[in-house]
Amino acid sequence: MRRPNRFLVIAADPETGEELPCHCPNPGSIAEFTIPGTRLILERRQEGGKTAWTAAAVRYDGGREAIVPLFSARANKAAAVLLLPRLFPQARILQPEYTIGGSRFDFLVEDRNGDRHLIEIKACSLVECGIAMFPDAPSARALKHLEELAVLSFAGYKTHVVFMIMHGNPGRLIPNLHSDPAFAVAMGRYAGRVDCRAYALRVDERGNASLASREGSINYESLAIREESSNLAAAEVPIDLRHTELAQSDSGSYMMLLHLAHQVEIAVGGLGRLKFEPGWYIYCGSAKKGLAKRVARHRRKIGKALHWHIDYLVPHALSIKEIPIYSYRNLECDLAAALGSMGGKAIPRFGSTDCGCESHLFRFDTDPMKKRAFLDILFLFRHRKSLGL
C-alpha cells in the first residue's frame, strides 16, 4: 500500500484488507517495487522485532513476472555457495566478513596459488529495459568500498566487486550515473585496479536462488546446493563502463516533482499571474553543464534571483523531488511530450517560451511516483534514451 520510510512497508491482506506493517530489509529507492498493488511475499519475523513481518520479496511484473528478493544481505549467501567455489576452486581460505584496518569486506579468499583476494558483494535489483543499474540511490558506502579496494590493490591484494543481479537476466550492467554519478565515475577510474563482475540470479517463491543459466540452485536459508556446475559464462552479465565520462561531464536533463497541498495564485515572470490547483507537478529542464548545480538551485526556496519559471513555483511546494537524467543530448522536449501523453495537464507556456512545446510543466491529481506509467517513462529515458541505446 505505502512505504512511510526506508525500513517500513505497509502491506494489506488481499482477502481481509488488514494492514500489515512490515520491515523492509532493502533501504534503497526500490520505487518500482513499492507502488500500490505490488504483491509481496512476507516472512514471519522472530520475536523482538518492531514488526511481526518482513517484506522478503516482491512479485514484480517489469515486462515479465519475477520473484525479486528484498533481503540484499542474502546475496552474500548466494555468492558464497553459487559463485565463489567456482571462481576460486580449491581455495585454501574462504573467510566471510574480513576486517582489515578500519574496513570490513564481505569475503577474503586465498586461492590455491596463495594469492589473497578481497571481495565485496553488491545486490542489484534495478533492472529495466533490459539494463541493470547500480546503485538505485546514492550509496556512500558502495563508493567507500570501491575506493578502499583500489588502495588495497597496491598492498598486494587482488580486489573484486561482484554484482548479484536479482532478477531480469539483463544484457548489461551500467553504473547508475543518474542516481550516483560519483560511484559511476569511480567505477571508470578504478577499472584497472578493481576487478568488477556481474552475475544474474533467479529466485523462486520458496527462496531458492539459481544462476540465470539454471546451472545451480540454493535455498537462502538452508544453503543446500541442488545442482553442481562450474560454468559461469551463461550467467555473467557484461559491465558497460562507456558512460562514466558522461557522469563526470555533469550534463543532461532533469525532472522536478513538486507537491502543492493548497491552491496558490502567483506571478510567474512574463506569464503574468497564474493559478495552480492542489496536486503534483512535474517540470522538465536541461543543463549543458552544471546539471547538479542547476537542480540544486531550482530546489532552493530562498536566497536566489527568480530567473526561470520554476523558481516562482518552488517556494509554494510542500515537497520537492529532483530527478536528474545525465544524457548526451537535450531531452527536455522529449520528456515533456512523454508526460503529456500519460495524461498530465499542461500549464500553457510554462518553461517552454524558447521552444515549440505547449508546456514543460504538467499537473497530476495523484503522485506520479506511484504510477507505473510514469516509472516506465523514467526508466526508458534513464536506461535507454539518455545513453543513446
Backbone hydrogen bonds, N-H to C=O, Kabsch-Sander energy under -0.5 kcal/mol:
donor,donor_aa,acceptor,acceptor_aa,energy
2,R,10,I,-1.5
5,N,8,L,-0.9
8,L,5,N,-1.4
9,V,22,C,-2.7
10,I,2,R,-2.9
11,A,9,V,-0.7
11,A,20,L,-2.4
13,D,18,E,-2.5
17,G,13,D,-2.8
20,L,11,A,-3.1
22,C,9,V,-2.9
23,H,53,W,-2.7
24,C,7,F,-2.0
33,F,30,I,-1.4
34,T,30,I,-0.6
34,T,31,A,-0.9
38,T,35,I,-1.8
39,R,59,R,-0.7
41,I,57,A,-2.8
42,L,40,L,-0.5
43,E,54,T,-2.4
45,R,52,A,-2.7
49,G,46,Q,-1.3
53,W,21,P,-0.8
54,T,43,E,-2.4
55,A,23,H,-2.7
56,A,41,I,-1.5
56,A,54,T,-1.4
57,A,41,I,-1.6
58,V,68,V,-2.0
59,R,39,R,-3.0
60,Y,58,V,-0.8
60,Y,66,A,-3.2
62,G,60,Y,-0.7
62,G,64,R,-0.9
63,G,61,D,-0.7
66,A,60,Y,-2.1
67,I,203,V,-0.6
68,V,58,V,-2.8
68,V,66,A,-0.6
70,L,56,A,-3.0
71,F,56,A,-0.8
72,S,70,L,-1.7
74,R,71,F,-1.2
75,A,72,S,-1.4
76,N,73,A,-1.4
78,A,74,R,-1.8
79,A,75,A,-2.5
80,A,76,N,-2.5
81,V,77,K,-1.5
82,L,78,A,-3.2
83,L,78,A,-0.6
83,L,79,A,-1.2
84,L,79,A,-2.7
86,R,83,L,-1.3
87,L,83,L,-2.7
88,F,84,L,-2.6
91,A,88,F,-1.2
92,R,110,E,-2.3
93,I,110,E,-1.5
95,Q,108,L,-3.1
97,E,106,D,-2.6
98,Y,105,F,-1.8
100,I,103,S,-2.8
103,S,100,I,-2.0
105,F,98,Y,-3.3
107,F,119,I,-2.0
108,L,95,Q,-2.6
109,V,117,H,-2.5
110,E,93,I,-2.0
111,D,109,V,-0.6
111,D,115,D,-2.4
114,G,111,D,-2.0
117,H,109,V,-3.4
118,L,158,K,-2.4
119,I,107,F,-2.7
119,I,117,H,-0.5
120,E,160,H,-2.0
122,K,162,V,-2.8
124,C,164,M,-2.7
125,S,123,A,-0.5
126,L,133,M,-0.5
127,V,125,S,-1.1
128,E,131,I,-2.3
131,I,128,E,-2.3
132,A,172,R,-2.6
133,M,126,L,-2.4
134,F,174,I,-1.0
143,L,139,S,-1.9
144,K,140,A,-2.4
145,H,141,R,-2.4
146,L,142,A,-2.1
147,E,143,L,-2.5
148,E,144,K,-2.5
149,L,145,H,-2.5
150,A,146,L,-1.9
151,V,147,E,-1.8
152,L,148,E,-2.6
153,S,149,L,-1.3
154,F,151,V,-1.6
155,A,152,L,-1.3
156,G,153,S,-0.8
157,Y,152,L,-1.5
158,K,116,R,-2.7
159,T,157,Y,-0.5
159,T,193,R,-0.5
160,H,118,L,-2.3
161,V,195,D,-2.2
162,V,120,E,-2.8
163,F,161,V,-0.5
163,F,197,R,-3.0
164,M,122,K,-2.9
164,M,162,V,-0.6
165,I,163,F,-0.8
165,I,199,Y,-3.1
166,M,124,C,-2.8
166,M,164,M,-0.6
171,G,130,G,-2.4
172,R,130,G,-0.7
173,L,238,P,-2.4
174,I,132,A,-2.7
176,N,134,F,-3.0
177,L,175,P,-1.8
180,D,176,N,-2.6
184,A,180,D,-1.9
185,V,181,P,-2.6
186,A,182,A,-2.1
187,M,183,F,-2.3
188,G,184,A,-1.6
189,R,185,V,-2.4
190,Y,186,A,-2.5
191,A,188,G,-0.9
193,R,190,Y,-1.5
194,V,190,Y,-2.8
195,D,159,T,-2.6
195,D,193,R,-0.5
196,C,194,V,-0.6
197,R,161,V,-2.3
198,A,237,V,-0.5
199,Y,163,F,-2.6
200,A,235,A,-2.5
201,L,165,I,-3.0
202,R,210,S,-2.9
204,D,208,N,-2.1
207,G,204,D,-2.0
209,A,207,G,-0.5
209,A,218,I,-3.1
210,S,202,R,-2.9
211,L,216,G,-1.0
212,A,200,A,-2.6
214,R,211,L,-3.0
218,I,209,A,-3.1
220,Y,207,G,-2.0
223,L,219,N,-3.2
225,I,223,L,-0.6
226,R,217,S,-2.6
232,L,230,S,-0.9
235,A,232,L,-1.1
236,E,232,L,-1.2
236,E,233,A,-0.6
237,V,198,A,-2.8
240,D,173,L,-2.9
240,D,238,P,-0.5
241,L,239,I,-0.7
244,T,241,L,-1.3
247,A,243,H,-1.2
248,Q,244,T,-1.3
249,S,245,E,-1.5
250,D,246,L,-0.8
250,D,247,A,-0.5
251,S,246,L,-0.7
252,G,287,A,-2.5
253,S,325,I,-2.7
254,Y,285,G,-2.3
255,M,323,I,-2.0
256,M,283,Y,-2.1
257,L,321,K,-3.1
258,L,256,M,-0.6
258,L,281,Y,-3.1
259,H,319,S,-2.1
260,L,258,L,-0.6
260,L,279,G,-3.0
261,A,259,H,-0.6
264,V,276,F,-2.2
266,I,274,L,-2.2
268,V,272,G,-2.9
271,L,268,V,-2.3
272,G,269,G,-1.4
274,L,266,I,-3.1
276,F,264,V,-3.4
277,E,275,K,-0.5
279,G,260,L,-2.2
280,W,364,F,-2.7
281,Y,258,L,-3.0
282,I,362,F,-2.5
283,Y,256,M,-2.4
284,C,360,H,-2.3
285,G,254,Y,-2.3
287,A,252,G,-3.0
291,L,250,D,-2.5
294,R,290,G,-2.5
295,V,291,L,-2.4
296,A,292,A,-2.2
297,R,293,K,-2.4
298,H,294,R,-2.4
299,R,295,V,-1.9
300,R,296,A,-1.2
300,R,297,R,-0.6
307,H,305,A,-1.1
311,D,308,W,-1.2
312,Y,308,W,-0.6
312,Y,309,H,-1.4
313,L,309,H,-0.7
313,L,310,I,-0.6
314,V,310,I,-2.1
316,H,313,L,-1.9
317,A,314,V,-2.0
318,L,259,H,-3.3
319,S,259,H,-0.8
321,K,257,L,-2.3
323,I,255,M,-3.1
325,I,253,S,-3.1
327,S,251,S,-1.3
328,Y,386,S,-1.8
335,L,331,L,-2.7
336,A,332,E,-2.2
337,A,333,C,-2.2
338,A,334,D,-2.0
339,L,335,L,-2.5
340,G,336,A,-2.2
341,S,337,A,-1.9
342,M,338,A,-1.1
343,G,340,G,-1.4
344,G,339,L,-1.9
345,K,363,R,-2.5
346,A,344,G,-0.7
347,I,361,L,-2.3
349,R,358,E,-3.1
350,F,347,I,-2.0
351,G,349,R,-0.6
352,S,349,R,-1.1
355,C,352,S,-1.3
360,H,350,F,-2.7
362,F,282,I,-2.1
363,R,345,K,-2.4
364,F,280,W,-3.1
370,K,367,D,-1.9
371,K,368,P,-2.2
375,L,371,K,-1.9
376,D,372,R,-2.5
377,I,373,A,-1.4
378,L,374,F,-2.7
379,F,375,L,-2.9
380,L,376,D,-2.2
381,F,377,I,-2.3
382,R,378,L,-2.6
383,H,379,F,-3.0
384,R,380,L,-1.5
385,K,380,L,-2.1
386,S,381,F,-2.5
387,L,384,R,-1.0
388,G,385,K,-1.1
389,L,384,R,-2.5
